[in-house]
Structures are given as structure tokens and as C-alpha cells.
Amino acid sequence: QEGSFMQGMARAFEENVLYSIVNAQGNIVSNEKSITARAGGPEYAEFSTILQFDFEPSTPTGELRVYTRSANDGSIQDLVRVKVRFE
């Protein structure tokens, strides 16, 4: 299943921007997916993708999470959370 188009700007190590989507109950709608930005850090660069769903949303709303991961320990960095409505 496909979702909506997403685009943004990021400063990401090796051009790697990640996203995941959860429903209002915190259940996974989209497992972590990678997007390649047009350039890597230290530059800011555009990225865009069609959001891919792995599971059918079971609530009418949820949250899109866009972030990077630390090259040192893999922890989530620069997390941006956006409330979404599933239609």
C-alpha cells in the first residue's frame, strides 16, 4: 500500500534519512525505511519519497517520524514527529 508524497530538507550522514509511521496506539504502520538525500552532511539537501505502508492503519490518525541515526552508536538523531490522518 502506498501513502502520500513526503519531501523535506536534511543534513544527514552519507545522505541517509529515515522514516517510520505508527498509528495512534503506537502500532507500526511502516517499518523504518531509508531515503537518500541529494547530498550528505555537512550540507543541507532535499529528499523526497512516496510513503510506503507495511501494515494497514487500524486507527484514523498516527504519527510520521523522520530522523537520522548516529554513525557512532545507531541511536536516533534529529527526530521530527508529524501527526497524520490516514484516509
C-alpha positions in Angstrom: 0.0 0.0 0.0 1.2 3.5 -0.7 0.7 6.7 1.3 1.3 10.3 0.5 4.3 12.1 -1.0 6.8 13.5 1.5 9.6 15.9 0.9 11.9 17.9 3.1 15.5 19.1 3.8 18.0 17.3 5.9 21.7 17.3 6.9 22.4 13.6 7.1 25.5 11.5 7.3 26.0 9.7 3.9 22.7 11.2 2.6 20.7 8.7 4.7 17.3 10.0 6.0 15.0 7.5 7.7 11.2 7.4 8.4 8.7 5.2 10.1 5.0 5.6 10.7 2.9 4.4 13.7 -0.8 4.6 14.4 -2.4 6.4 17.4 -1.9 3.3 19.5 1.8 3.1 18.7 1.5 0.1 16.4 3.8 0.0 13.3 2.2 1.1 10.0 5.5 1.5 8.2 8.8 -0.1 9.4 11.9 2.0 9.2 12.7 3.0 5.6 15.6 4.8 4.1 15.6 7.8 1.8 18.6 9.1 0.0 19.0 12.9 0.2 20.6 14.8 -2.7 23.8 15.4 -0.7 25.4 14.4 2.6 26.4 16.4 5.6 27.6 18.9 6.4 25.3 20.3 3.6 21.5 20.5 3.8 19.9 18.7 0.9 16.5 17.9 -0.4 14.9 14.5 0.0 11.5 13.1 -1.2 9.6 9.8 -1.4 6.2 8.2 -1.6 5.5 6.8 1.9 5.2 3.0 1.9 2.9 1.2 4.4 3.8 -2.2 5.7 0.5 -2.7 7.6 -3.0 -1.3 7.3 -3.5 1.5 9.8 -6.0 0.4 12.5 -6.7 3.9 13.8 -7.7 7.1 11.8 -4.6 9.0 13.0 -1.0 8.4 13.7 2.5 9.8 13.6 5.2 10.1 10.9 8.7 10.1 12.3 11.6 11.4 10.2 15.1 11.1 11.6 18.8 10.1 11.1 20.8 7.6 13.0 24.2 8.2 14.7 27.2 6.8 12.8 28.7 6.1 16.2 26.1 4.1 18.0 23.0 3.9 15.7 20.8 5.9 18.1 18.0 8.1 16.6 19.0 11.7 16.0 17.2 14.8 14.8 13.8 13.3 15.3 10.8 15.2 13.8 7.3 13.9 14.6 4.3 14.9 12.5 0.7 14.0 13.3 -1.0 12.4 10.3 -4.5 11.3 9.3 -5.0 8.0 7.4 -7.6 8.1 4.6 
